[in-house]
Amino acid sequence: NWGKPDLVVLDGGKGQVSVGNQVMTEYKLSIPVVGLAKRDEQLIYKVDGSYKTSKLSQDEEGSKLLISLRDEAHRFAQKYHHHLRLKKITV
């Protein structure tokens, strides 16, 4: 019920962006896909069939937002993984 997003941001580099683009093609969606690689805080995207990278500035508000979103996704995933491990140990 939310509608289609304007942009899909993935945690990762060229490999993740490549798979994301394959999924968009498979489902006939025209939503841009970018990846945010932790190494050097790079934004990865595909333009005209080739992958481009852009280093995010630590001073720009948009960059700070993307980095915060990525870091929160990591925190959430780690917390859930730890919960599953603890559950497996105590059962």
C-alpha positions as CSV (number, residue, x, y, z in Angstrom):
1,N,0.0,0.0,0.0
2,W,3.0,2.3,0.1
3,G,3.5,2.7,-3.6
4,K,6.8,2.4,-5.4
5,P,10.0,4.0,-4.0
6,D,11.8,6.7,-6.0
7,L,15.2,5.1,-5.1
8,V,16.5,1.8,-3.7
9,V,19.6,2.1,-1.6
10,L,21.5,-1.1,-0.9
11,D,24.2,-1.8,1.6
12,G,27.1,-2.9,-0.5
13,G,29.0,-2.4,-3.7
14,K,29.0,-3.4,-7.3
15,G,27.8,-6.9,-6.7
16,Q,24.8,-5.8,-4.7
17,V,23.9,-3.1,-7.1
18,S,24.1,-5.6,-10.0
19,V,21.7,-8.0,-8.3
20,G,19.4,-5.1,-7.4
21,N,19.3,-4.0,-11.0
22,Q,18.6,-7.6,-12.1
23,V,15.6,-7.7,-9.8
24,M,14.3,-4.4,-11.1
25,T,14.6,-5.7,-14.7
26,E,13.0,-9.0,-13.7
27,Y,10.0,-7.3,-12.2
28,K,9.9,-4.7,-15.0
29,L,10.5,-1.8,-12.6
30,S,12.3,1.4,-13.5
31,I,13.6,2.3,-10.0
32,P,17.2,3.5,-9.7
33,V,19.4,1.4,-7.5
34,V,22.5,2.6,-5.7
35,G,24.8,0.9,-3.3
36,L,26.6,2.4,-0.3
37,A,30.0,0.7,0.3
38,K,31.5,1.2,3.7
39,R,35.0,1.2,2.3
40,D,35.7,4.9,1.7
41,E,32.0,5.7,2.0
42,Q,31.4,5.2,-1.7
43,L,28.2,5.5,-3.6
44,I,28.0,3.0,-6.4
45,Y,25.5,3.3,-9.3
46,K,25.2,2.2,-12.9
47,V,25.0,4.7,-15.8
48,D,24.8,3.7,-19.5
49,G,25.9,0.1,-18.8
50,S,28.9,0.9,-16.6
51,Y,29.4,1.3,-12.9
52,K,30.4,4.6,-11.4
53,T,31.5,5.4,-7.9
54,S,31.3,8.7,-6.0
55,K,32.9,9.3,-2.6
56,L,30.4,10.7,-0.1
57,S,31.4,13.9,1.7
58,Q,31.2,13.7,5.5
59,D,30.1,17.3,5.6
60,E,26.9,17.1,3.4
61,E,23.6,16.5,5.0
62,G,22.5,14.0,2.3
63,S,25.6,12.0,2.8
64,K,25.2,12.0,6.5
65,L,21.6,10.7,6.1
66,L,22.7,7.8,3.8
67,I,25.5,6.8,6.2
68,S,23.1,7.0,9.2
69,L,20.6,4.8,7.4
70,R,23.2,2.3,6.5
71,D,24.6,2.2,10.0
72,E,21.1,1.8,11.5
73,A,20.4,-1.1,9.1
74,H,23.7,-2.8,10.3
75,R,22.7,-2.2,14.0
76,F,19.2,-3.7,13.4
77,A,20.6,-6.7,11.5
78,Q,23.2,-7.4,14.2
79,K,20.7,-7.2,17.0
80,Y,18.4,-9.6,15.2
81,H,21.2,-12.0,14.4
82,H,22.3,-12.0,18.1
83,H,18.7,-12.6,19.1
84,L,18.5,-15.7,16.9
85,R,21.8,-17.0,18.2
86,L,20.7,-16.5,21.8
87,K,17.4,-18.2,21.1
88,K,19.2,-21.2,19.5
89,I,21.5,-21.5,22.5
90,T,18.7,-21.4,25.1
91,V,16.4,-23.8,23.3
